[in-house]
Amino acid sequence: MSDDNLKNVVEAALLAAGRPLDVEAIRELFDEFERPDALEVRTALAALESDYLGRGIELKEVASGFRIQIRDAVATPVSRLWQERPQKYSRALLETLALIAYRQPITRGEIEDIRGVQVNPNIIRTVLERGWIRVIGHRDVPGRPELLATTREFLDYFGLKSLDELPPLSQLRDVESLGVQLEFAGTQGDAPPAAITAASEPVEVDGGDAGDSSDGGAADDEGSEAEYAASPDGKAPSVAARGPGD
């Protein structure tokens, strides 16, 4: 298969998939006798990235692989194609999510100690249902509280390849700009935040995915009804998407 044909197939696959594809998933699209090797696929991806320079779309590598998405510069007018109201999140939810991202693995009690208020169980339920966090184990202390950490879906949603691309904490001057800050993660040229460290207490890690970890407790000071406008998909949507969300 010629380089141009391979590039065309890769481009079409990324547009049709509606989700990120890694190199191996792209290779599996081909019959065994004509299957390109990983280097050939990466060469085709690099050629696509070059083709998109100066255009309204870009090739972006995130945690789950590669995707074609709308550039930030044109995201605002393009977002008007979707009539649904953007998903909105409370300040309390964003603060909780930020603490999990930067201080993981972390327990709900530790989040409450840092914020100084009890966490509304609806907040934990929401981020679990969104697939942004999961339970990775239990702290080896009395009560064995659940340890929370972010997921690959969290990285994909905010357009990140790894936690190293999170913006430094010094840039998060206002938690309400969390979504915007994360959208531009990896473009600031700063060192990864030192706050992304494992807790020092003993940890027992579970193998399964997160379930619903909501439990009792007083409502958060902000409450789940306080709203914060976030852009659709947390990032410029994939050009293959049919609307905002996922």
Secondary structure, 3 states (H helix, E strand, C coil): CCHHHHHHHHHHHHHHHCCCECHHHHHCCCCHHHCCCHHHHHHHHHHHHHHCCCCCEEEEEECCEEEEEECHHHHHHHHCCCCCCCCECCHHHHHHHHHHHHHCCEEHHHHHHHHCCCCCHHHHHHHHHCCCEEEEEEECCCCCCEEEEECHHHHHHCCCCCHHHCCCHHHCCCHHHHHHHHHCCCCCCCCCCCCCCCCCCCEEECCCCCCCCCCCCCCCCCCCCCCCECCHHHCCCECCCCCCCC
